[in-house]
Amino acid sequence: MEKVKGATGRRKTSSARVRLTPGTGKITVNKRDAKAYFQTDILMMIIRQPLNVTESLNKFDITALVSGGGLSGQAGALRHGISRALLNLDEAFKSPLRKAGFLTRDPRMRERKKYGQKGARKRFQFSKR
């Protein structure tokens, strides 16, 4: 019997739906290889962090659908989703994942742009005369 565990991860405005199946460590994101989707090594490292912490790097195949935001937010959402799916699979993973901070949803969001200003914080140049 094949164990399939799924979870949702979020970061900034991105969300990731993750499915874990027993396998060889293949990661697929939006029907593409993860290395092709997230081209930088740093983003790939972020995705693999929960697997490294739980020492299950080559034990599961990961299929994910990510949407919203940019690549950095999507990688963070995917990390959060993988962590939650691992937790659903085995309760023993809770302590190392919690200690590493992967189960906590990162609440930091983009600050909105205010009217009469150039951005969220930046103002137009002030002229006295």
C-alpha positions as a Markdown table, in Angstrom:
| # | Residue | x | y | z |
|---|---|---|---|---|
| 1 | Met | 0.0 | 0.0 | 0.0 |
| 2 | Glu | 1.4 | 3.4 | -1.0 |
| 3 | Lys | 1.3 | 6.2 | 1.5 |
| 4 | Val | 0.5 | 9.5 | -0.1 |
| 5 | Lys | 0.6 | 12.5 | 2.2 |
| 6 | Gly | -0.3 | 16.1 | 1.2 |
| 7 | Ala | -0.1 | 19.5 | 2.7 |
| 8 | Thr | -0.4 | 23.2 | 1.9 |
| 9 | Gly | 2.4 | 25.7 | 2.5 |
| 10 | Arg | 2.3 | 29.5 | 2.3 |
| 11 | Arg | 4.8 | 32.4 | 2.2 |
| 12 | Lys | 4.1 | 36.0 | 1.2 |
| 13 | Thr | 1.5 | 35.8 | -1.5 |
| 14 | Ser | 2.5 | 32.3 | -2.7 |
| 15 | Ser | 0.9 | 29.0 | -1.9 |
| 16 | Ala | 2.1 | 25.5 | -2.6 |
| 17 | Arg | 0.1 | 22.2 | -2.6 |
| 18 | Val | 2.5 | 19.4 | -1.9 |
| 19 | Arg | 2.2 | 15.6 | -2.2 |
| 20 | Leu | 4.7 | 13.2 | -0.8 |
| 21 | Thr | 4.9 | 9.6 | -2.2 |
| 22 | Pro | 7.6 | 7.0 | -1.3 |
| 23 | Gly | 10.3 | 7.1 | -4.0 |
| 24 | Thr | 13.8 | 8.2 | -4.9 |
| 25 | Gly | 13.9 | 11.9 | -4.1 |
| 26 | Lys | 12.5 | 13.3 | -7.4 |
| 27 | Ile | 11.0 | 16.8 | -7.0 |
| 28 | Thr | 8.5 | 18.0 | -9.5 |
| 29 | Val | 7.1 | 21.6 | -9.4 |
| 30 | Asn | 4.2 | 22.6 | -11.7 |
| 31 | Lys | 4.9 | 19.4 | -13.9 |
| 32 | Arg | 8.5 | 20.5 | -14.4 |
| 33 | Asp | 11.7 | 19.4 | -12.7 |
| 34 | Ala | 12.4 | 21.5 | -9.7 |
| 35 | Lys | 15.9 | 22.3 | -10.9 |
| 36 | Ala | 14.5 | 23.7 | -14.1 |
| 37 | Tyr | 11.8 | 25.7 | -12.3 |
| 38 | Phe | 14.0 | 27.1 | -9.5 |
| 39 | Gln | 17.2 | 27.8 | -11.4 |
| 40 | Thr | 19.3 | 28.9 | -8.5 |
| 41 | Asp | 21.1 | 26.6 | -6.0 |
| 42 | Ile | 19.9 | 28.8 | -3.1 |
| 43 | Leu | 16.2 | 28.2 | -3.9 |
| 44 | Met | 16.9 | 24.5 | -4.3 |
| 45 | Met | 18.7 | 24.4 | -0.9 |
| 46 | Ile | 15.6 | 26.1 | 0.7 |
| 47 | Ile | 13.4 | 23.4 | -0.7 |
| 48 | Arg | 15.6 | 20.6 | 0.5 |
| 49 | Gln | 16.0 | 21.9 | 4.1 |
| 50 | Pro | 13.2 | 20.0 | 5.7 |
| 51 | Leu | 14.3 | 16.8 | 4.0 |
| 52 | Asn | 17.9 | 17.3 | 5.2 |
| 53 | Val | 16.7 | 18.0 | 8.8 |
| 54 | Thr | 14.6 | 14.8 | 8.9 |
| 55 | Glu | 17.2 | 12.8 | 6.9 |
| 56 | Ser | 14.7 | 11.7 | 4.3 |
| 57 | Leu | 16.3 | 13.3 | 1.2 |
| 58 | Asn | 16.0 | 10.2 | -1.1 |
| 59 | Lys | 13.0 | 8.5 | 0.5 |
| 60 | Phe | 10.2 | 10.5 | -1.1 |
| 61 | Asp | 9.1 | 11.8 | -4.4 |
| 62 | Ile | 7.6 | 15.3 | -4.2 |
| 63 | Thr | 4.9 | 16.7 | -6.5 |
| 64 | Ala | 3.9 | 20.3 | -6.0 |
| 65 | Leu | 1.7 | 22.9 | -7.5 |
| 66 | Val | 2.8 | 26.4 | -6.6 |
| 67 | Ser | 1.1 | 29.7 | -7.5 |
| 68 | Gly | 1.3 | 33.4 | -6.7 |
| 69 | Gly | 4.2 | 35.6 | -5.8 |
| 70 | Gly | 7.8 | 35.3 | -7.1 |
| 71 | Leu | 10.3 | 32.4 | -7.0 |
| 72 | Ser | 11.6 | 33.2 | -3.6 |
| 73 | Gly | 8.1 | 33.2 | -2.0 |
| 74 | Gln | 7.2 | 30.1 | -3.9 |
| 75 | Ala | 10.3 | 28.3 | -2.6 |
| 76 | Gly | 9.4 | 29.3 | 0.9 |
| 77 | Ala | 5.9 | 28.1 | 0.5 |
| 78 | Leu | 7.2 | 24.8 | -0.9 |
| 79 | Arg | 9.5 | 24.4 | 2.1 |
| 80 | His | 6.5 | 25.0 | 4.4 |
| 81 | Gly | 4.3 | 22.6 | 2.5 |
| 82 | Ile | 7.0 | 19.8 | 2.5 |
| 83 | Ser | 7.5 | 20.3 | 6.3 |
| 84 | Arg | 3.8 | 20.0 | 6.9 |
| 85 | Ala | 3.5 | 16.9 | 4.7 |
| 86 | Leu | 6.4 | 15.2 | 6.5 |
| 87 | Leu | 4.7 | 16.0 | 9.8 |
| 88 | Asn | 1.5 | 14.3 | 8.5 |
| 89 | Leu | 3.6 | 11.3 | 7.5 |
| 90 | Asp | 5.4 | 10.8 | 10.8 |
| 91 | Glu | 4.8 | 12.6 | 14.1 |
| 92 | Ala | 8.5 | 12.0 | 15.2 |
| 93 | Phe | 9.6 | 14.6 | 12.7 |
| 94 | Lys | 7.8 | 17.4 | 14.7 |
| 95 | Ser | 10.7 | 18.1 | 17.1 |
| 96 | Pro | 13.4 | 18.7 | 14.5 |
| 97 | Leu | 11.1 | 20.6 | 12.0 |
| 98 | Arg | 9.8 | 22.8 | 14.8 |
| 99 | Lys | 13.4 | 23.4 | 16.1 |
| 100 | Ala | 14.5 | 24.5 | 12.6 |
| 101 | Gly | 11.4 | 26.8 | 12.3 |
| 102 | Phe | 10.0 | 25.1 | 9.2 |
| 103 | Leu | 6.5 | 24.5 | 10.6 |
| 104 | Thr | 5.9 | 28.2 | 11.4 |
| 105 | Arg | 4.2 | 30.2 | 8.6 |
| 106 | Asp | 6.4 | 33.3 | 7.9 |
| 107 | Pro | 3.9 | 36.2 | 8.5 |
| 108 | Arg | 6.0 | 38.9 | 6.8 |
| 109 | Met | 4.1 | 40.5 | 4.0 |
| 110 | Arg | 4.8 | 43.3 | 1.6 |
| 111 | Glu | 3.8 | 46.7 | 2.9 |
| 112 | Arg | 1.2 | 48.5 | 0.9 |
| 113 | Lys | 2.0 | 51.6 | -1.2 |
| 114 | Lys | 0.5 | 54.8 | 0.3 |
| 115 | Tyr | -1.2 | 57.5 | -1.7 |
| 116 | Gly | 0.8 | 60.7 | -2.3 |
| 117 | Gln | 4.1 | 58.7 | -2.0 |
| 118 | Lys | 6.4 | 57.0 | -4.4 |
| 119 | Gly | 6.2 | 53.6 | -2.6 |
| 120 | Ala | 5.5 | 52.1 | 0.8 |
| 121 | Arg | 8.1 | 54.2 | 2.6 |
| 122 | Lys | 9.8 | 56.4 | -0.1 |
| 123 | Arg | 8.5 | 59.9 | -0.5 |
| 124 | Phe | 8.7 | 62.3 | -3.4 |
| 125 | Gln | 11.5 | 64.8 | -3.0 |
| 126 | Phe | 10.5 | 67.7 | -0.7 |
| 127 | Ser | 11.1 | 71.2 | -2.0 |
| 128 | Lys | 10.9 | 74.1 | 0.5 |
| 129 | Arg | 10.7 | 76.8 | -2.3 |
